[in-house]
Amino acid sequence: MATSKNKSRRRFKPSHIYSIISTALVLFVAGILFLILLHGSKMSDYLKENISFTLILKDNVTDENGKKLQEELSSQPYVKSADYISKTQAQDIYIEEFGDDYRDMLEGNPLFASIDIKMNANFTQPDSVMAIQNRLQANSAVQEFYYESKLVELSNKNFKTFSFIIIVLSLLLGFVAFTLIDSTIRLAMYSQRFLLRSMQLVGATNSFIRRPFLLKGLINGFISGLIAVALLITLLNVMLNILPDLKALQDFNLTILLFAGIISLGILFTIASSYFVVNKYLRMHLDELY
């Protein structure tokens, strides 16, 4: 009798170890997809906030008025940064970049003063930029509002496509993850099916029978989540060592939130699967258990 119990325990424990490992690996792959989406979003925001929008001022605008307009723009919620470039500065930049000193051939400075604007990522949508352009061009000091419209459209379109693909893959992986976790837990609990029936026969309620298995599922899910998070941290550190520029895209709070979500997902999946599996065996007739 004791020998059969020991054999049962040896079969039971490895099954739950396999369940924990399988769940951890599924959560790890899901975490990679979410990390890609998170860093892709940060990369998109970084690129959007480095698109240059140039406000060309009229020739009669003084430096004092130009700087005053620059200060007004800096206080706007859609502006990340605004730099005033005077006519003299524009001339020096032109000569330095193109190596063409036109001052011997032309009298005066034909270039205009301008304000280089970098916008916050949330305001770089084409319709938002158009509304800002109309508002700024209504200013009597402004001659032209210039930006690469194709670049703005592409940056938004590409990120939407990228996000859609990642979300679809995440949903597909979520379905596959739940199926794999459910199958693994079914195999792990298969050896306990007669124990469930024995508890029913002695008068235990279904909620009482389910309780220890749900607790076990919670613990296994938590352990699986911790393993997945440890693997993700290792992968992230390796990637940061290979690509140091990724550090600029790191968001500590969002990363911690992601790790907490991975652990919560592991707990949710294992508890839900344990609940359904236990209910399945509780509803079975004795002949179906063999």
C-alpha positions in Angstrom: 0.0 0.0 0.0 2.8 2.4 1.0 4.7 1.5 -2.1 1.7 2.3 -4.4 1.3 5.7 -2.7 5.0 6.5 -3.2 4.7 5.7 -6.8 1.7 7.9 -7.1 3.5 10.8 -5.6 6.5 10.3 -7.9 4.1 10.4 -10.8 2.2 13.4 -9.5 5.1 15.7 -8.6 6.9 15.5 -12.0 3.5 16.2 -13.7 3.2 19.4 -11.9 6.8 20.3 -12.5 6.2 19.8 -16.2 3.0 21.9 -15.9 5.0 24.8 -14.2 7.7 24.7 -16.8 5.3 24.5 -19.8 3.3 27.4 -18.4 6.4 29.4 -17.8 7.7 28.9 -21.4 4.3 30.0 -22.8 4.3 33.1 -20.6 7.9 33.8 -21.6 7.0 33.8 -25.3 3.9 36.0 -24.6 6.2 38.4 -22.6 8.5 38.7 -25.5 5.6 39.8 -27.8 4.5 42.4 -25.2 8.1 43.6 -24.8 8.3 44.1 -28.6 5.0 46.0 -28.5 6.2 48.1 -25.6 9.5 49.0 -27.2 8.0 49.4 -30.6 5.6 52.0 -29.0 8.5 53.8 -27.3 10.5 53.7 -30.6 7.5 55.1 -32.5 7.1 57.9 -29.9 10.8 58.7 -30.1 10.8 59.0 -33.9 7.6 61.1 -33.9 9.1 63.5 -31.3 12.2 64.0 -33.5 10.3 65.0 -36.6 11.1 68.7 -37.3 8.3 71.2 -37.9 9.6 74.6 -39.1 7.7 77.8 -38.6 9.1 80.3 -41.0 8.6 83.9 -39.9 8.0 87.0 -42.1 11.0 89.2 -43.0 9.7 92.1 -40.9 9.6 90.1 -37.6 12.2 91.3 -35.2 14.3 89.0 -33.0 12.5 90.2 -30.0 9.1 89.3 -31.4 10.4 86.0 -32.8 11.7 85.0 -29.3 8.4 86.0 -27.7 6.6 83.7 -30.2 9.0 80.9 -29.4 8.3 81.3 -25.7 4.6 81.2 -26.3 4.9 78.0 -28.4 7.0 76.4 -25.7 4.2 76.7 -23.2 1.7 74.9 -25.5 0.8 71.3 -24.6 1.6 70.0 -28.1 5.1 71.4 -28.2 8.0 69.3 -26.7 10.7 71.9 -27.7 10.9 75.1 -29.7 14.1 76.7 -30.8 14.3 80.2 -32.3 16.8 80.6 -35.2 17.5 84.2 -36.2 18.3 85.4 -39.7 22.0 85.7 -38.7 22.0 82.1 -37.3 20.2 80.8 -40.4 22.9 82.4 -42.5 25.7 80.9 -40.5 24.1 77.4 -40.7 23.6 77.7 -44.4 27.2 78.7 -45.0 28.5 75.9 -42.7 26.3 73.2 -44.3 26.7 74.1 -48.0 30.0 75.8 -48.0 28.6 78.6 -50.1 29.3 82.1 -48.9 26.9 84.2 -50.9 27.6 87.4 -49.0 30.1 88.7 -51.6 27.4 88.4 -54.3 24.3 89.5 -52.5 23.5 92.5 -50.4 21.7 91.8 -47.2 20.5 88.4 -45.8 17.9 86.7 -48.0 17.2 84.0 -45.4 14.3 84.1 -42.9 14.1 83.7 -39.2 12.4 80.5 -38.1 11.3 78.4 -35.1 12.2 74.7 -35.1 9.4 72.8 -33.3 9.4 69.2 -32.0 6.0 68.0 -31.0 4.9 65.6 -28.4 4.1 62.1 -29.9 0.4 62.3 -29.1 0.0 65.4 -31.4 1.8 64.1 -34.5 -1.3 62.5 -36.0 -2.0 64.0 -39.4 -5.3 65.6 -38.4 -3.7 67.1 -35.2 -0.8 68.5 -37.2 -3.2 70.0 -39.7 -5.2 71.7 -37.0 -2.0 73.1 -35.4 -0.8 74.3 -38.8 -4.0 76.2 -39.5 -3.8 77.8 -36.0 -0.2 78.9 -36.4 -0.5 80.2 -39.9 -3.3 82.4 -38.7 -0.6 84.3 -36.8 0.4 87.5 -38.5 4.1 86.9 -37.8 4.1 83.5 -39.6 4.8 83.2 -43.3 4.9 79.4 -43.7 4.6 76.2 -41.6 6.8 73.5 -43.2 7.1 69.8 -42.4 7.5 66.4 -44.1 3.9 65.3 -44.4 4.8 61.9 -45.8 7.1 61.2 -42.9 4.3 62.0 -40.4 1.8 59.7 -42.3 4.3 56.9 -42.6 5.3 57.0 -38.9 1.7 56.7 -37.9 0.7 54.1 -40.5 3.6 51.8 -39.9 3.1 51.8 -36.1 -0.6 51.0 -36.5 0.3 48.1 -38.8 3.0 46.9 -36.4 0.6 47.2 -33.4 -2.2 45.3 -35.2 0.2 42.4 -36.1 1.5 42.2 -32.5 -2.1 42.3 -31.0 -3.3 39.5 -33.4 -0.2 37.4 -32.5 -0.8 38.0 -28.8 -4.5 37.0 -29.1 -3.5 33.9 -31.0 -0.8 33.1 -28.6 -3.2 33.7 -25.7 -5.5 31.0 -27.1 -2.7 28.6 -27.8 -1.3 29.3 -24.3 -4.6 28.6 -22.6 -5.0 25.4 -24.6 -1.5 24.2 -23.8 -1.8 25.1 -20.1 -5.2 23.5 -19.9 -3.9 20.3 -21.5 -0.8 20.2 -19.2 -3.0 20.6 -16.1 -5.4 17.9 -17.3 -2.5 15.5 -17.6 -1.1 16.6 -14.2 -4.5 16.1 -12.5 -5.4 12.9 -14.3 -3.8 10.8 -11.6 -6.0 12.6 -9.0 -9.4 11.8 -10.6 -10.1 8.9 -8.3 -9.2 11.1 -5.3 -11.9 13.5 -6.4 -14.5 10.7 -6.7 -13.5 9.4 -3.2 -14.0 12.9 -1.7 -17.4 13.0 -3.3 -18.4 9.7 -1.9 -17.5 10.7 1.7 -19.9 13.7 1.3 -17.4 16.6 0.5 -19.0 19.5 -1.4 -17.8 20.5 -4.8 -16.4 23.8 -3.5 -14.5 22.0 -0.8 -13.0 19.6 -3.3 -12.1 22.4 -5.7 -10.4 24.6 -3.1 -7.0 22.7 -2.7 -6.7 22.3 -6.5 -7.4 26.0 -7.1 -4.8 26.9 -4.4 -2.3 24.6 -6.1 -3.1 26.2 -9.5 -2.6 29.6 -7.9 0.8 28.6 -6.5 1.9 26.9 -9.8 0.8 29.9 -11.8 2.7 32.3 -9.6 5.8 30.2 -9.8 5.5 29.9 -13.6 5.0 33.7 -13.8 8.2 34.3 -11.7 10.2 32.0 -14.0 8.9 33.7 -17.1 9.7 37.1 -15.6 13.2 35.9 -14.7 13.8 34.7 -18.3 12.5 38.1 -19.6 14.8 40.1 -17.4 17.7 37.9 -18.5 16.8 38.4 -22.2 16.3 42.2 -21.7 19.7 42.5 -20.0 21.4 40.6 -22.9 19.7 42.8 -25.5 20.7 46.0 -23.6 24.3 44.8 -23.5 24.2 44.1 -27.3 22.2 47.2 -28.2 23.0 49.9 -25.6 20.8 52.4 -27.5 17.8 50.5 -26.2 18.3 52.0 -22.8 16.8 55.3 -24.1 13.6 53.4 -24.8 13.3 51.9 -21.4 10.3 52.7 -19.2 10.7 51.3 -15.8 7.1 51.7 -14.7 5.7 50.1 -17.8 8.2 47.2 -17.6 7.3 46.5 -14.0 3.6 46.7 -15.0 4.3 44.2 -17.8 6.0 41.8 -15.4 3.1 42.0 -13.0 0.7 41.3 -15.9 2.7 38.2 -16.9 2.5 36.8 -13.3 -1.2 37.7 -13.1 -1.8 36.0 -16.5 0.0 32.8 -15.3 -2.2 32.8 -12.1 -5.4 33.4 -14.1 -4.7 30.7 -16.7 -3.8 28.0 -14.1 -6.7 28.8 -11.8 -9.2 28.9 -14.7 -7.9 25.7 -16.1 -7.8 23.9 -12.7 -11.4 25.0 -12.1 -12.6 23.6 -15.5 -10.6 20.3 -15.1 -11.8 19.7 -11.6 -15.4 20.4 -12.6 -15.0 18.0 -15.6 -14.0 15.1 -13.3 -16.6 15.9 -10.7 -19.3 15.6 -13.4 -18.0 12.3 -14.8 -19.6 9.0 -14.0 -17.5 6.3 -12.4 -17.2 4.3 -15.6 -15.8 7.3 -17.5 -12.9 7.7 -15.0 -11.3 4.4 -16.2 
